[in-house]
Amino acid sequence: MSLIDKYVQAIDNLETFRSFGQITNIGEIIMESKGPDVVLGELCEIEQHDGSTVFAEVVGLREDRVQLMVFSEARNLQLGAHVYATGDSLRVPVGESVLGTIITPRDSVQHSIGKKTVSIHNTAPAVDQRAPIDQQFYTGIRAIDGLIPIGKGQRMGVFSGSGVGKSTLLGSVVKNSTEGINVIALIGERGREVQEFIKNILGPQGMERSVLVVSGSDDHPISRVRAASMAMRIAEYFRDASHDVLFVFDSVTRFARALREVALARGEVPAFRGFPPSVDSMIPKLLERCGKTDKGTITGLFSVLVEGDDLDEPVSDMLRGTLDGHIILSRKLARREHYPAIDVLGSVSRLASVICNEEHKACMRQIRQQMAIYDESEDLIQAGVYQAGSSERLDYAIHIREKLLQFLQQSTDQNAFKGTVLPSMQQIITP
């Protein structure tokens, strides 16, 4: 094809007329338009009264109405405003160039000019594409690596009420992790926490191999929902490029609340304790995108804000059945200044028996048994009722208690490097 033929073809394919719809209803969260011709999930551009534009996503189609949600504040929007279809869904930049950066949905709707981008929408790997998880992921936290071990590609939840140390624990894992790439999703967080996380947790070296996807608590609900998909899509890109990725999500609870806002605005009827049915299906779809393939791994750590310290509240109850294990943080331990405040006996890793060798499993089993023995009689011991010599097993549990507490407690600037945890556990149970 000659050069002039290329120009002729480009002119033939050029749209000289841009079809549009018009806003017919403006609500607090959702708005409606008549037209344009769009598909669900498509990105639209809305022209405001002052000539500026805002981007919105198609979240519903009802008869001749298009339901839209904007990603940013629309202060100059009026009835009759023109709505233009972009022909594409929300995209996110990927590649080595995104390392060390902060990405928001508001930035991504500008299509990240000059960067490689991919659609945020993707599906979990097929069953036959998943590889068995058989290697341990070292967090640098003794209580986790020793007694609640995590595998590369595993999905773990960190459950606790507010102010017990979820974000601090996740930050310590990110800081201690020395392998692969970190993709961190901060969903619904307070604005001040982003820079604090970068400065106090990541530092310059950690930031070099990390990507932060942020949507604050004051962002529109669709922005908080799509930020989660953006972060996961970036993690998938690096996994498919043969990297081991640590995916940190803080928090799933705020993500679930954003999903609820979107669903209720679309007209869904609340089901179990105020959450529409779509929330129960959307969260597993996101979580299942973690895992191990023949190319790389995505190890997921998901924080869950437990409302009223009730582990049976809707989001917590659903996630415990979806994830591959859970780490429970105890307010009782936090009050004692025991940090990280991990309730070892209440926590479980479903892959511990697969990723640990026999020596580690035997040591882990014995320590957990001794913790359970002490826990059952702690009230008697603290009250001074128990007499030494009454039970040989309890005497032994009391004897190793101090060494065990020293093992379980760890400051945020300490890193328990792999190779040191098992010998430390063996020293505890050595007579």
KEDREN-385590 format. One record per residue (C-alpha): x, y, z; chain; residue in one letter. Coordinates in Angstrom, 1 decimal, always signed. Last residue first. Layout:
! residues N
        x        y        z   mol   type
        X        Y        Z     A      a
...
This chain:
! residues 431
        x        y        z   mol   type
    +14.1    -28.8    +77.2     A      p
    +14.1    -27.6    +73.6     A      t
    +10.7    -26.2    +72.8     A      i
    +11.7    -22.6    +72.4     A      i
    +15.0    -23.3    +70.8     A      q
    +13.3    -25.2    +68.0     A      q
    +11.2    -22.2    +67.2     A      m
    +14.2    -20.0    +66.9     A      s
    +15.9    -22.6    +64.7     A      p
    +12.8    -22.5    +62.5     A      l
    +12.7    -18.8    +62.1     A      v
    +16.3    -18.0    +61.2     A      t
    +16.5    -19.6    +57.8     A      g
    +14.2    -17.0    +56.3     A      k
    +14.9    -13.5    +57.7     A      f
    +13.0    -12.3    +60.7     A      a
    +12.9     -8.6    +59.8     A      n
    +12.7     -6.0    +62.6     A      q
    +11.7     -2.4    +62.0     A      d
     +8.0     -3.0    +62.9     A      t
     +8.9     -4.4    +66.3     A      s
     +8.4     -8.1    +67.0     A      q
     +6.5    -10.1    +69.6     A      q
     +5.8    -13.8    +68.9     A      l
     +9.3    -15.1    +69.7     A      f
     +9.6    -13.1    +72.9     A      q
     +6.2    -14.4    +73.9     A      l
     +7.4    -18.0    +73.2     A      l
    +10.5    -17.6    +75.4     A      k
     +8.3    -16.3    +78.3     A      e
     +5.8    -19.2    +77.9     A      r
     +8.3    -22.0    +77.7     A      i
     +8.0    -22.9    +81.4     A      h
     +4.3    -22.3    +81.6     A      i
     +3.6    -24.7    +78.8     A      a
     +5.9    -27.3    +80.6     A      y
     +4.1    -26.9    +83.8     A      d
     +0.8    -27.3    +82.0     A      l
     +1.9    -30.6    +80.5     A      r
     +3.3    -31.9    +83.9     A      e
     +0.0    -31.1    +85.6     A      s
     -0.4    -30.5    +89.3     A      s
     +3.3    -29.8    +89.8     A      g
     +3.0    -26.1    +90.1     A      a
     -0.3    -25.1    +91.9     A      q
     -2.9    -23.3    +89.9     A      y
     -5.0    -20.8    +91.8     A      v
     -2.7    -17.8    +91.4     A      g
     -5.4    -15.8    +89.6     A      a
     -3.2    -15.5    +86.5     A      q
     -2.7    -19.2    +86.4     A      i
     -6.3    -20.1    +86.9     A      l
     -7.4    -17.6    +84.2     A      d
     -4.7    -18.9    +81.8     A      e
     -5.8    -22.5    +82.1     A      s
     -7.2    -23.2    +78.6     A      e
     -4.7    -20.7    +77.0     A      d
     -1.7    -22.5    +78.5     A      y
     -2.7    -25.8    +76.9     A      i
     -3.6    -24.1    +73.6     A      a
     -0.2    -22.4    +73.5     A      m
     +1.5    -25.7    +74.2     A      q
     -0.4    -27.4    +71.3     A      q
     +0.5    -24.5    +69.0     A      r
     +4.2    -25.0    +69.9     A      i
     +4.1    -28.7    +69.3     A      q
     +2.3    -28.5    +65.9     A      r
     +4.7    -25.8    +64.6     A      m
     +7.7    -27.9    +65.6     A      c
     +6.3    -31.0    +63.9     A      a
     +5.3    -29.0    +60.8     A      k
     +8.8    -27.4    +60.5     A      h
    +10.6    -30.7    +60.7     A      e
     +8.2    -32.3    +58.2     A      e
     +8.8    -29.7    +55.6     A      n
     +6.4    -26.8    +55.1     A      c
     +4.5    -25.8    +51.9     A      i
     +1.8    -28.4    +51.8     A      v
     +0.8    -28.8    +55.5     A      s
     +0.7    -25.0    +55.9     A      a
     -1.6    -24.6    +52.9     A      l
     -4.9    -23.9    +54.7     A      r
     -3.2    -21.2    +56.9     A      s
     -5.1    -20.7    +60.1     A      v
     -5.6    -18.0    +62.8     A      s
     -7.5    -18.3    +66.0     A      g
     -4.7    -20.1    +67.8     A      l
     -2.1    -17.5    +66.6     A      v
     -4.1    -14.5    +67.7     A      d
     -1.8    -11.9    +66.1     A      i
     -1.3     -8.6    +67.9     A      a
     +1.9     -7.7    +66.2     A      p
     +2.6     -6.5    +68.7     A      y
     +1.7     -7.3    +72.3     A      h
     +1.1     -3.9    +74.0     A      e
     -1.2     -5.6    +76.4     A      r
     -4.2     -3.8    +74.9     A      r
     -3.1     -5.1    +71.5     A      a
     -3.3     -8.6    +72.8     A      l
     -6.9     -8.1    +73.9     A      k
     -7.7     -6.4    +70.6     A      r
     -6.7     -9.6    +68.8     A      s
     -5.6     -9.7    +65.2     A      l
     -6.8    -12.8    +63.3     A      i
     -4.8    -14.1    +60.3     A      i
     -6.9    -16.0    +57.8     A      h
     -6.6    -18.8    +55.4     A      g
     -7.0    -19.7    +51.7     A      d
     -9.7    -17.1    +51.2     A      l
    -13.4    -17.6    +50.1     A      t
    -15.0    -19.1    +53.3     A      g
    -13.3    -16.6    +55.6     A      r
    -14.2    -13.9    +53.1     A      l
    -18.0    -14.4    +53.3     A      m
    -18.1    -14.3    +57.2     A      d
    -15.9    -11.3    +57.3     A      s
    -18.0     -9.4    +54.8     A      v
    -21.3    -10.3    +56.5     A      p
    -20.5     -9.9    +60.2     A      e
    -19.5    -13.3    +61.8     A      d
    -16.1    -12.1    +63.0     A      l
    -17.7     -9.5    +65.2     A      d
    -15.1     -7.1    +66.4     A      d
    -17.7     -4.3    +66.2     A      g
    -17.2     -4.2    +62.4     A      e
    -14.3     -6.4    +61.3     A      v
    -12.1     -4.4    +58.9     A      l
    -10.7     -7.0    +56.6     A      v
     -7.2     -6.7    +55.2     A      s
     -6.4     -8.7    +52.1     A      f
     -2.9    -10.2    +51.6     A      l
     -2.6    -11.8    +48.1     A      g
     +0.4    -13.7    +46.7     A      t
     +0.3    -13.3    +42.9     A      i
     +2.6    -15.8    +41.3     A      t
     +4.5    -16.4    +38.0     A      g
     +4.5    -17.9    +34.6     A      k
     +3.2    -21.5    +35.1     A      d
     +0.4    -20.0    +37.1     A      t
     +0.1    -19.3    +40.8     A      k
     -2.7    -17.4    +42.5     A      g
     -4.7    -14.1    +42.6     A      c
     -7.5    -13.6    +40.1     A      r
     -9.8    -15.6    +42.4     A      e
     -9.9    -12.6    +44.8     A      l
    -11.6    -10.3    +42.2     A      l
    -14.3    -12.7    +41.2     A      k
    -14.8    -13.7    +44.9     A      p
    -15.6    -10.0    +45.7     A      i
    -18.1     -9.6    +42.8     A      m
    -20.4    -12.5    +43.6     A      s
    -21.4    -11.6    +47.2     A      d
    -21.6     -7.9    +46.3     A      v
    -24.1     -8.7    +43.5     A      s
    -26.5    -10.1    +46.0     A      p
    -27.2     -6.7    +47.6     A      p
    -25.7     -6.1    +51.1     A      f
    -28.0     -4.6    +53.8     A      g
    -27.9     -7.5    +56.3     A      r
    -28.4    -10.2    +53.7     A      f
    -30.4     -9.0    +50.7     A      a
    -30.6     -5.3    +49.7     A      p
    -32.6     -4.8    +46.5     A      v
    -30.7     -3.6    +43.4     A      e
    -31.7     -0.3    +42.0     A      g
    -28.5     +0.9    +40.3     A      r
    -27.9     +3.2    +43.3     A      a
    -28.1     +0.2    +45.6     A      l
    -25.5     -1.7    +43.5     A      a
    -23.1     +1.2    +43.4     A      v
    -23.3     +1.9    +47.1     A      e
    -23.0     -1.8    +47.9     A      r
    -19.9     -2.1    +45.8     A      l
    -18.4     +0.9    +47.6     A      a
    -19.2     -0.9    +50.9     A      r
    -17.5     -4.1    +49.7     A      a
    -14.3     -2.1    +48.8     A      f
    -14.3     -0.5    +52.3     A      r
    -14.5     -4.0    +53.7     A      t
    -11.8     -5.4    +51.4     A      v
     -9.3     -2.9    +52.8     A      s
     -6.4     -2.5    +52.3     A      d
     -5.3     -4.9    +49.5     A      f
     -1.7     -6.0    +49.3     A      v
     -0.6     -8.0    +46.2     A      f
     +2.9     -9.4    +46.5     A      l
     +4.0    -10.4    +43.0     A      v
     +6.5    -13.0    +41.9     A      d
     +7.4    -12.1    +38.4     A      h
     +7.3    -14.1    +35.2     A      s
     +5.9    -11.4    +32.9     A      a
     +2.4    -12.9    +33.4     A      d
     +2.8    -12.1    +37.1     A      r
     +3.7     -8.5    +36.2     A      f
     +0.6     -8.0    +34.1     A      y
     -1.6     -9.8    +36.7     A      e
     -0.4     -7.4    +39.4     A      a
     -1.3     -4.4    +37.2     A      i
     -4.7     -5.9    +36.6     A      r
     -5.3     -6.5    +40.3     A      m
     -4.5     -2.8    +41.1     A      a
     -6.8     -1.6    +38.4     A      m
     -9.6     -3.9    +39.5     A      s
     -9.4     -2.5    +43.1     A      a
     -9.3     +1.1    +41.8     A      a
    -12.5     +0.3    +39.8     A      r
    -14.6     -0.1    +43.0     A      v
    -13.1     +3.0    +44.8     A      r
    -13.7     +5.1    +41.7     A      s
    -17.3     +3.7    +41.3     A      i
    -18.0     +4.8    +44.9     A      p
    -16.9     +8.4    +44.3     A      h
    -13.8     +9.5    +46.1     A      d
    -13.9    +10.9    +49.7     A      d
    -12.5     +7.7    +51.3     A      s
     -9.5     +7.8    +49.0     A      g
     -8.8     +5.7    +45.9     A      s
     -5.1     +4.7    +45.5     A      v
     -3.2     +2.3    +43.4     A      v
     +0.4     +2.1    +44.6     A      l
     +3.1     +0.4    +42.6     A      v
     +6.2     -1.0    +44.2     A      s
     +9.7     -1.9    +43.2     A      r
    +11.3     +1.5    +43.5     A      e
     +9.0     +2.4    +46.5     A      m
    +10.7     -0.2    +48.7     A      g
    +14.1     +1.4    +48.1     A      q
    +12.9     +5.0    +48.7     A      p
    +11.1     +4.1    +51.9     A      g
     +8.2     +1.7    +52.0     A      l
     +6.9     +2.0    +55.5     A      i
     +7.4     +5.4    +57.0     A      n
     +7.6     +7.6    +53.8     A      k
     +5.4     +5.7    +51.4     A      i
     +2.8     +4.7    +54.0     A      f
     +2.8     +8.2    +55.6     A      e
     +2.3     +9.6    +52.1     A      q
     -0.8     +7.5    +51.6     A      v
     -2.1     +7.8    +55.1     A      e
     -2.9    +11.5    +55.0     A      r
     -5.8    +10.9    +52.5     A      g
     -7.7     +8.5    +54.7     A      r
     -8.2     +5.1    +53.0     A      e
    -11.1     +4.0    +50.9     A      g
     -9.1     +1.6    +48.9     A      i
     -5.3     +1.5    +49.2     A      l
     -4.2     -1.1    +46.7     A      a
     -0.5     -2.1    +46.9     A      i
     +1.3     -3.9    +44.1     A      v
     +4.7     -5.1    +45.4     A      n
     +7.2     -6.7    +43.0     A      i
     +9.5     -9.7    +43.4     A      g
    +11.5    -10.8    +46.5     A      e
    +12.8     -8.8    +49.4     A      t
     +9.6     -8.6    +51.5     A      s
    +10.3     -7.0    +54.8     A      n
     +8.8     -3.6    +54.0     A      k
     +5.7     -5.1    +52.4     A      v
     +5.3     -7.4    +55.3     A      v
     +5.8     -4.5    +57.8     A      s
     +3.2     -2.4    +55.9     A      g
     +0.7     -5.2    +56.1     A      l
     +1.2     -5.4    +59.9     A      l
     +0.9     -1.7    +60.3     A      t
     -2.3     -1.6    +58.2     A      s
     -3.9     -4.3    +60.3     A      k
     -2.8     -3.0    +63.7     A      g
     -5.6     -3.1    +66.2     A      v
     -7.0     +0.4    +65.5     A      g
    -10.3     -0.8    +64.0     A      s
    -11.4     -4.3    +64.4     A      g
     -9.4     -7.2    +63.0     A      s
     -9.0     -9.7    +60.2     A      f
     -6.0    -10.1    +57.9     A      v
     -7.0    -12.4    +55.0     A      g
     -4.7    -14.6    +53.1     A      m
     -4.7    -15.6    +49.4     A      r
     -1.9    -18.0    +48.4     A      q
     +0.2    -17.6    +45.3     A      g
     +3.6    -18.1    +47.1     A      k
     +2.6    -20.0    +50.2     A      g
     +1.9    -18.5    +53.6     A      i
     +3.0    -20.0    +57.0     A      p
     +0.8    -19.4    +60.1     A      i
     +3.1    -20.7    +62.9     A      l
     +6.7    -19.9    +61.8     A      g
     +6.4    -17.5    +58.9     A      d
     +3.4    -15.8    +60.5     A      i
     +4.6    -15.4    +64.1     A      a
     +8.1    -14.6    +62.9     A      r
     +7.1    -11.8    +60.6     A      i
     +9.7    -11.5    +57.7     A      g
     +6.9    -12.2    +55.3     A      t
     +8.5    -15.3    +53.7     A      y
     +6.4    -16.9    +50.9     A      f
     +6.6    -20.6    +51.2     A      q
     +6.8    -22.8    +48.1     A      q
     +4.4    -25.6    +47.0     A      d
     +1.4    -23.9    +45.4     A      i
     +0.2    -26.1    +42.6     A      p
     +0.0    -24.5    +39.2     A      a
     -3.2    -23.0    +37.8     A      r
     -3.8    -23.0    +34.0     A      q
     -6.1    -26.1    +34.1     A      d
     -8.4    -24.3    +36.5     A      v
     -8.7    -21.3    +34.2     A      a
     -6.9    -18.1    +35.3     A      p
     -9.3    -15.5    +36.8     A      a
    -10.9    -13.1    +34.4     A      t
    -10.0     -9.6    +33.2     A      n
    -11.3     -6.1    +33.1     A      h
     -8.8     -3.3    +33.8     A      i
     -8.2     -2.8    +30.1     A      s
     -4.5     -2.5    +29.2     A      v
     -2.2     +0.4    +28.8     A      t
     +1.3     +1.1    +27.6     A      k
     +2.2     +4.7    +28.3     A      k
     +2.3     +7.8    +26.1     A      g
     -1.1     +9.1    +27.1     A      i
     -2.4     +7.6    +30.3     A      s
     -6.0     +7.1    +29.1     A      h
     -7.3    +10.3    +30.8     A      q
     -9.6     +7.9    +32.7     A      v
     -6.4     +6.6    +34.3     A      s
     -5.7     +9.7    +36.3     A      d
     -9.1     +9.8    +38.1     A      r
     -8.8     +6.0    +38.7     A      p
     -5.6     +6.7    +40.7     A      t
     -2.0     +5.6    +40.2     A      i
     +1.0     +6.3    +42.5     A      i
     +4.4     +5.6    +41.0     A      t
     +7.6     +3.8    +41.9     A      g
     +7.1     +1.1    +39.3     A      l
     +4.7     +2.3    +36.6     A      v
     +7.4     +2.6    +33.9     A      s
     +8.3     -1.1    +34.2     A      e
     +5.0     -2.0    +32.5     A      g
     +1.4     -1.2    +33.0     A      v
     -0.9     +1.8    +32.6     A      p
     -4.6     +1.2    +33.4     A      v
     -7.7     +1.3    +31.1     A      r
    -11.3     +2.0    +31.7     A      l
    -13.6     +0.7    +29.0     A      s
    -13.5     +1.7    +25.3     A      d
    -15.8     +3.1    +22.6     A      g
    -15.5     +6.6    +24.0     A      t
    -19.2     +7.3    +24.1     A      a
    -20.2    +11.0    +24.3     A      y
    -22.7    +12.4    +26.7     A      v
    -24.0    +15.9    +26.0     A      h
    -25.6    +17.9    +28.9     A      a
    -29.4    +18.1    +28.6     A      g
    -29.8    +18.5    +32.3     A      l
    -26.9    +20.3    +33.9     A      q
    -23.4    +19.4    +35.2     A      l
    -21.2    +22.1    +36.5     A      n
    -20.2    +20.5    +39.8     A      r
    -19.3    +17.1    +38.6     A      a
    -16.9    +15.7    +41.2     A      e
    -14.8    +12.8    +39.9     A      s
    -15.2     +9.2    +38.6     A      f
    -18.8     +9.7    +37.3     A      v
    -21.4     +7.0    +37.5     A      m
    -23.8     +6.5    +34.5     A      l
    -27.1     +4.7    +33.9     A      q
    -28.2     +4.7    +30.3     A      v
    -32.0     +4.9    +29.7     A      r
    -34.0     +3.6    +26.7     A      d
    -35.0     +0.3    +28.5     A      e
    -32.7     +0.2    +31.5     A      r
    -28.9     -0.1    +30.9     A      l
    -26.6     +0.0    +33.9     A      g
    -23.1     +0.9    +35.1     A      v
    -21.9     +2.9    +32.2     A      v
    -18.8     +4.6    +33.4     A      e
    -18.3     +8.3    +33.7     A      a
    -15.6    +10.8    +32.7     A      f
    -15.9    +14.6    +33.3     A      v
    -15.6    +17.4    +30.7     A      t
    -15.0    +21.1    +30.9     A      s
    -17.0    +23.5    +28.8     A      g
    -18.5    +25.5    +31.7     A      d
    -21.8    +23.7    +31.4     A      h
    -20.3    +20.3    +31.5     A      q
    -19.6    +17.8    +28.6     A      e
    -19.8    +14.2    +29.7     A      i
    -17.3    +11.6    +28.4     A      e
    -18.2     +8.0    +28.5     A      c
    -16.3     +4.8    +29.5     A      l
    -18.0     +1.5    +28.6     A      e
    -18.8     -0.9    +31.4     A      g
    -22.1     -2.0    +29.9     A      l
    -22.3     -1.2    +26.2     A      v
    -23.1     +2.1    +24.5     A      v
    -25.3     +3.8    +21.9     A      d
    -25.7     +7.3    +23.3     A      p
    -28.3     +7.6    +24.5     A      g
    -31.0     +9.1    +26.8     A      k
    -29.0     +9.8    +29.9     A      s
    -29.2     +8.9    +33.6     A      e
    -27.2     +9.9    +36.7     A      m
    -25.9     +8.0    +39.7     A      i
    -24.4     +9.1    +43.0     A      i
    -26.3    +12.2    +44.2     A      e
    -28.7    +12.1    +41.3     A      g
    -28.9    +13.8    +37.9     A      i
    -31.6    +12.8    +35.4     A      n
    -32.0    +13.4    +31.6     A      t
    -28.4    +13.8    +30.5     A      i
    -28.2    +13.8    +26.7     A      q
    -26.7    +11.3    +24.3     A      g
    -24.1    +11.8    +21.6     A      f
    -23.1    +10.8    +18.1     A      s
    -19.8    +12.2    +16.7     A      r
    -20.0    +13.0    +13.1     A      f
    -16.9    +13.2    +10.9     A      t
    -15.7     +9.7    +12.1     A      e
    -12.6     +8.9    +10.1     A      l
    -12.3     +5.5     +8.5     A      n
    -12.4     +6.8     +5.0     A      d
     -9.9     +9.5     +5.9     A      i
     -7.5     +6.9     +7.3     A      a
     -7.9     +4.8     +4.1     A      q
     -7.1     +7.8     +1.9     A      v
     -4.0     +8.5     +4.0     A      y
     -2.8     +4.9     +3.7     A      k
     -3.4     +5.0     -0.1     A      d
     -1.2     +8.2     -0.3     A      i
     +1.6     +6.3     +1.4     A      l
     +1.4     +3.4     -1.0     A      s
     +0.0     +0.0     +0.0     A      m
